[in-house]
Amino acid sequence: GEDACFIRATVVDRYGYPCPTAACVLRFHTEGVGMLYATDNGDPRDTSGYFCAERKTLNGACVAVIKSSAGQTGNIDVYADAEGLVSAAATVFVAE
């Protein structure tokens, strides 16, 4: 319950190249032995709260902060999706 992981989500084109002009809202959710703690995009003009599951990208990217559950080991599956984009997933392993 004291560990955190920062996951950077980057919008890419069909060939895997970053899209630095992409400005879309990414939605995050998790499954497993942890939870989504916060999101951010580094934009000082963005007045959205940190503790929400949605974040607009800045220069095509944003960050999700994942927090482990106290005393549990296993996987945290992190999912990101946005309207009009292919969803993505990542797995974080939590050890003792």
N, C-alpha and C positions, 0 to 999 in steps of 0.2 A: 503493500500500500504506500510505499515511499518512493517507488521508482517511476520515472516518466520517460516517454519516448517521443521525440519530435519526428513527424512524418511529413515530408514535403510532397505536395501534390502539384504536378506540372501538367498543363494541357499540352498535348502533342498532336501532330497531324497523323494521317494514316501511315506515314513512313517512320514515325517515331521522333520527328524533329519538333523541338519546343515551339510553341506559338506565343511569342512574347506580347502580342497585342490582344490576346484572348481576355475578355472581361465577362466571365460567367459566374454563376453562383454554384459552388460545389456543396453538396450535402454529404455529411459523414455519419456513419454509424458503426458500432462495434458489436462483436459477439465473443464470448469466451470469458477469460479470467481478468478482465479489465474493463475500462470504460473510457469514453471520449471525455476529456477534461476541458479542453479549450480549442479555439481556432484563432488564427490571425493571418494577416496578409502583409503586414509591414507598412500599410498606408496610414499616415498620420491624420488624413482627412476622414477616414472611416470611423464612424461613431458607434458601430455595432458593438455589442458586448462580447467579451472574449469567451464567455461560457455558453456558447450556442453551437448548434450542429451545422449551421450554414455559414459560408463565407464567400464573398465575392473575390475573385482572383485579382491580383495586381501583377502586371507584366506576365500574365499567364500562369501564376502560381500562388499557392497559399500553404499554410502549415496547420496540421492537426496535432494536438498534444494528447497522447494516450497515457493513462495512469493505470498501474497494476492494482489488483485487489489484494488486501493484506492477507498474508499467509497462504496464498494460492500459487501454484505453478501450472504451467501449460501454455496454451496459445491464446493470443488476442488477435482476432481477425478484424481488419479495418477495411471498410468499404467506402468508396467515394463515387458519387454519381452527379450528373448534371443534365439538364434538359438538352437533348440533341447530341450528347456525347456518349461514347461507350463507357460503361462503368469500369472501375478498377478496384483491385483488392490487394492487400498486403497482410502478411502474417508476422506477428512479433512473438517470440518465445520468451516466456517469463520463467526464470530459474530462481532457486532459493538464494 
